[in-house]
Amino acid sequence: MKQTEVLLQPNPNARIEEFVYEKLDRKAPSRMNNPELLGQYMIDAGNEFGPGTAYGNALIKCGETQRRIGAADRELIQTSAINFLTPLRNFIEGDYKTITKERKLLQNKRLDLDAAKTRLKKAKVAEARAAQLNISQPEENNIMVNVSYMLNLLHVKWLKIWAEEVTKSEQEVRITQSEFDRQAEITRLLLEGISSTHAHHLRCLNDFVEAQMTYYAQCYQYMLDLQKQLGSFPSTFLSNNNQSSTTPAQSVSSPSVLASASASLPSVFNSMVTSGLSELKSSSGSRKARVLYDYDAANSSELSLLADEVITVYSIPGMDSDWLMGERGNQKGKVPITYLELLN
């Protein structure tokens, strides 16, 4: 049970706080969990970068997904507490303690019964030995014989004392046997009830597993949707740029045609960009290019970019295939190809 609580709430301070509020019979204050907190920070950072930028928009979408994961995590904790932890805690603090107490009491009764049987056995052996001894008066008036006679007499009296214990020991055995049988019956009834308790906790365990399945399925779906949204960012910006440059007469009105066109757009654009870059690298001329995303130069050899601005790009022999030289007025530097859209 402790490890399940650790799994559901890794923060020990939060567990202690929940325990204190539970003992005080008060509701613990609602606080944001780790995914919700991360989501809120991402959303705030995205708003600072600007929702209109690609990175800011991506941060906001990631933050919203993290908040949904946090809500699913909160639902998992609540469901697990109601359907699994609470029944298990009630059993451990109630029926299990009673069963443990009765089993310990049964063990003590068994020890008492064994001790009583041992005393009865010793008393019967002493009684049998006393019956076999000869305590007749010796005929010879010898000191040694008289001393031996006195020792035997004392021994016999000591054995008779043990013999007197037989009746008392038999009565004690009957009493302890009765108490042991009664305690054994109580323990047996309690243990028989364990089978129904096991069936109940098996259902609770099944509910806990189903809650985990639901939680992980929701998280997987949330992350899958987020991945699709992040993967659609480049095509979305390209579609916006293409739509701004097209005329109304070139718009598509049929939904099926629109779907097929949007599906084929990335491959067509990639082939156009690849061919355009190949021509640019093979020739010594320059081309105009539109900047798709903001880019901060890592060093003095690179050129910082702003989204939607138009710069002049050209290739230099021996330059890395992922970079081009860019010019903006008097400024010049390397720019990454993936941030550019070549213009005709």
Secondary structure, DSSP 8 states (H G I E B T S, - for coil): -HHHHHHH---HHHHHHHHHHHHTT--------HHHHHHHHHHHHHHHH-TTSHHHHHHHHHHHHHHHHHHHHHHHHHHHIIIIIHHHHHHHHTHHHHHHHHHHHHHHHHHHHHHHHHHHHHHHHHHHHHHH------SS--HHHHHHHHHHHHHHHHHHHHHHHHHHHHHHHHHHHHHHHHHHHHHHHHHHHHHHHHHHHHHHHHHHHHHHHHHHHHHHHHHHHHHHHHHTHHHHHHHHHHHHHS-GGG----HHHHHHHHHHHHHHHHHHHHHHHHHHHHSS-EEEEEE-S-B--SSTTB--B-TT-EEEEE--TT--TTEEEEEETTEEEEEEGGGEEE--
